[in-house]
Amino acid sequence: MALTLYRHRQLIWEFTRRDLQARFAGSAMGLFWSVVQPLLTLGIFLFLFSVVLDLRVPPSEGGGPFALFLLAGMLPWLASQETLLRSARVVLDNATLVKKTLFPSKVLPVYLTLSSAALEAVGLLVLGATILAVTRQLPLTVLLLPPVIFLQLVFTLGLAWVLASLTVYFRDLFHVAGALLTVWMYLTPIVYPESLLPEAMRPFFWWNPYRHIVVAYRALLLEGRLPAPESLLYLTVVALLVAWAGSRLFDRLSPTFSDLI
C-alpha cells in the first residue's frame, strides 16, 4: 500500500494541487478565503458561546472557552467528513480516467484526503493563533499534534477507499453515508464535553475511534497534556487496520470498475 502511494506521489501531488486551485477558481483573493472561513467561524463561536451563552468547559476537561473546545473537535471531523463524502463519488465522477487501463484509480481518495487536510491545517493555524490571543499561552504539546493528524489521515483514507469502491456497486451509499456521518458526529464528543455523558455510557463511547482523535486534539491544543497511552495505542491499531482493509477491498474491486461505470 505505502509503496504504491510512494510510486505515484507526483500524480497525487498534482491532483491535490489542482483540487485546491479548483476550490478557489475565479476568486479574487484565492486561498485567502481558506483563512477567512475558519476565522469567521471561530469569531461566531466565541461570540455565541463565550459572550451570549457564557459557556465554559468543565475543569475535568481543561476548562476554558467553549468555542475553542468546540472548534478543536470540529476541525478534524469536518476534514474527515468532507473527504468521505467526496470519496463516495470520486470513482464515478472520474469515470473517464478510471476506464483507462494504466490509470491508478487508487490515488483518487488519497488526493481528496490530502486536500481536506491542507485546509484543516489552515484552520489549525487560525485556532492556534486564537488560543494564544485568548489564553496568552500555547502549550508546547501542540508540537506533538502531527502524529495524531497522521493517524487521523490514515484512518480517514481507509474509510475513503471503502466508500469509493462500494459506491460503484451501491449508488445509494452516497446518501446513506451522509446520514451515517451525521449520526457518528453526535455519537462523538465533539459538540459536547464527554463528562456530560452518563457514567454507564462512557465505556461504549470509548470504542468510537474518532473519540480518540478529538480527545487527543483537545489534550494537545487546549490542555497541555499528552493523551492517554492506551487511547493512542487503540487509535493506532484501528487506523492501521482500517487502512489495510480499505486498501485490500479497493484492490479487489477496482478491476471491475470500468465495467460498472
C-alpha positions in Angstrom: 0.0 0.0 0.0 2.6 2.6 1.1 4.9 1.6 -1.8 2.1 2.1 -4.3 1.3 5.5 -3.0 5.0 6.5 -3.0 5.4 5.4 -6.6 2.5 7.6 -7.6 3.5 10.6 -5.4 3.9 13.0 -8.2 0.4 12.2 -9.6 -1.1 12.5 -6.1 0.6 15.9 -5.6 -0.7 17.1 -9.0 -4.3 16.1 -8.3 -4.1 17.6 -4.8 -2.8 20.9 -6.2 -5.4 21.1 -8.9 -8.2 20.3 -6.4 -7.1 23.1 -4.1 -6.8 25.5 -7.0 -10.3 24.5 -8.3 -11.9 25.3 -4.9 -11.0 29.0 -5.3 -11.0 29.3 -9.1 -12.4 32.7 -10.1 -11.9 34.1 -6.6 -10.0 37.4 -6.4 -8.4 36.5 -3.1 -7.9 32.8 -3.9 -6.6 30.7 -1.0 -7.0 33.7 1.4 -10.6 32.5 1.8 -9.4 29.4 3.4 -8.2 31.6 6.3 -11.3 33.8 6.4 -13.7 30.9 6.8 -12.3 29.4 10.0 -11.6 32.9 11.3 -15.3 33.8 10.8 -16.5 30.5 12.2 -14.3 31.0 15.3 -15.5 34.6 15.8 -19.1 33.4 15.7 -18.4 30.6 18.1 -16.6 33.0 20.5 -19.4 35.5 20.5 -22.2 32.9 20.8 -20.8 30.6 23.4 -18.5 32.9 25.3 -20.4 36.2 25.3 -24.1 35.3 24.7 -24.3 31.9 26.5 -21.2 32.3 28.7 -20.5 28.5 28.4 -17.3 27.2 29.9 -15.7 23.7 29.5 -15.8 21.6 32.7 -12.4 21.8 34.7 -12.2 18.0 34.3 -11.7 18.6 30.5 -9.3 21.5 30.8 -11.7 24.4 31.3 -11.5 27.5 29.1 -13.8 29.0 26.5 -16.3 26.6 25.0 -15.7 28.0 21.5 -12.1 26.8 21.4 -13.1 23.5 22.8 -15.8 23.1 20.1 -13.5 24.1 17.2 -10.7 21.9 18.3 -13.1 18.9 17.8 -14.8 20.2 14.7 -11.7 20.9 12.6 -10.6 17.3 12.3 -14.1 16.0 12.0 -15.1 18.4 9.2 -11.9 17.4 7.3 -12.7 13.7 7.6 -16.3 14.2 6.8 -15.6 16.1 3.6 -13.1 13.5 2.5 -15.5 10.6 3.0 -18.5 12.3 1.3 -16.4 13.3 -1.7 -14.7 9.9 -1.9 -18.1 8.2 -2.1 -18.5 9.5 -5.6 -14.9 10.0 -6.7 -14.7 6.9 -8.9 -18.0 7.7 -10.6 -17.0 11.3 -11.1 -13.7 10.3 -12.7 -15.1 7.5 -14.9 -13.2 8.6 -18.0 -9.9 8.3 -16.1 -10.8 5.1 -14.3 -11.6 3.4 -17.6 -8.1 3.9 -18.8 -6.1 0.7 -18.2 -3.0 2.3 -16.8 -4.6 4.9 -14.6 -4.0 4.1 -10.8 -7.6 4.8 -9.6 -6.4 4.1 -6.0 -4.9 7.6 -5.8 -8.3 9.3 -6.1 -9.3 9.0 -2.5 -5.7 9.9 -1.5 -5.7 13.3 -3.1 -9.1 14.1 -1.5 -7.7 13.2 1.9 -4.7 15.4 1.4 -6.7 18.3 0.0 -9.0 18.4 3.0 -6.0 18.1 5.3 -4.4 21.1 3.7 -7.5 23.2 4.5 -7.7 21.8 8.0 -4.0 22.9 8.5 -5.0 26.5 7.8 -7.9 26.2 10.3 -5.5 24.8 12.9 -3.1 27.8 12.4 -6.1 30.2 13.0 -7.1 28.2 16.0 -3.6 28.2 17.4 -3.3 31.9 17.0 -6.7 32.4 18.7 -5.7 30.2 21.6 -2.5 32.3 22.0 -4.5 35.5 21.9 -7.2 34.4 24.3 -5.2 32.4 26.9 -1.9 34.2 26.4 -0.1 30.8 26.0 0.1 28.0 23.6 1.1 24.7 25.1 4.3 23.1 23.8 2.3 19.8 23.4 1.0 21.3 20.1 4.3 20.2 18.6 3.2 16.6 19.1 0.0 17.1 17.1 1.4 15.9 13.7 1.4 12.2 14.7 -2.2 12.4 15.7 -3.1 14.1 12.4 -1.2 11.4 10.6 -3.3 8.7 12.3 -6.4 10.7 11.5 -5.5 10.8 7.8 -4.6 7.1 7.7 -8.0 6.2 9.4 -9.9 8.5 7.0 -8.1 7.2 3.9 -9.0 3.6 4.8 -12.7 4.5 5.1 -12.5 6.6 1.9 -11.2 3.6 0.0 -14.1 1.5 1.3 -16.7 4.1 0.3 -15.1 4.8 -3.1 -15.2 1.2 -4.0 -18.5 0.1 -2.6 -20.4 3.1 -4.1 -19.6 1.8 -7.6 -21.8 -1.2 -6.7 -24.3 0.5 -4.5 -25.0 4.1 -5.8 -27.3 4.9 -2.8 -24.4 4.5 -0.5 -23.5 8.2 -1.0 -26.8 9.3 0.6 -26.6 6.6 3.3 -23.0 7.7 4.1 -24.2 11.3 4.7 -26.8 10.2 7.2 -24.4 7.8 9.0 -21.8 10.5 9.3 -24.3 12.8 10.9 -25.2 10.1 13.5 -21.5 9.4 14.0 -20.7 13.0 14.7 -23.3 13.1 17.5 -22.0 9.8 18.9 -18.6 11.5 19.2 -18.0 14.1 22.0 -17.5 17.0 19.5 -20.3 19.4 20.3 -20.5 18.4 24.0 -18.0 17.6 26.7 -17.5 13.9 27.4 -18.1 14.5 31.1 -21.8 15.1 30.4 -22.3 11.5 29.3 -23.9 9.2 31.8 -21.2 7.1 33.5 -22.7 3.9 32.3 -22.5 5.0 28.6 -18.8 6.1 28.6 -17.3 2.6 28.1 -19.5 2.3 24.9 -18.3 5.7 23.6 -14.7 4.8 24.3 -14.7 2.3 21.4 -15.5 5.0 18.9 -12.2 5.6 17.1 -13.0 9.3 16.3 -13.5 9.9 20.0 -9.8 9.3 20.5 -8.9 11.7 17.7 -11.0 14.5 19.2 -9.7 13.9 22.7 -6.1 13.9 21.5 -6.6 17.2 19.7 -8.0 18.8 22.8 -5.4 17.4 25.1 -2.5 18.7 23.0 -4.0 22.0 21.9 -6.0 23.1 24.9 -5.0 21.1 28.0 -1.2 21.0 27.5 -1.0 17.3 28.3 -0.4 14.1 26.4 -3.3 11.8 25.5 -3.6 8.6 27.5 -1.2 5.9 26.1 -4.0 3.3 25.8 -6.0 5.8 23.8 -3.2 6.4 21.3 -2.5 2.7 21.1 -6.1 1.9 20.3 -6.2 4.7 17.7 -3.0 3.5 16.0 -4.2 -0.1 15.8 -7.6 0.8 14.4 -6.2 3.3 11.9 -3.8 0.8 10.5 -6.3 -2.0 10.3 -8.9 0.2 8.6 -6.4 1.5 6.1 -5.2 -2.1 5.4 -8.8 -3.4 5.0 -9.8 -0.4 2.8 -6.7 -0.8 0.6 -7.4 -4.6 0.1 -11.1 -4.0 -0.6 -10.3 -1.3 -3.2 -7.6 -3.5 -4.9 -10.0 -6.4 -5.1 -13.0 -4.4 -6.5 -11.1 -1.9 -8.8 -10.6 -4.3 -11.7 -14.4 -4.4 -12.2 -14.9 -0.6 -12.0 -14.7 0.0 -15.8 -17.5 -2.4 -16.4 -19.8 -0.8 -14.0 -19.4 3.0 -14.5 
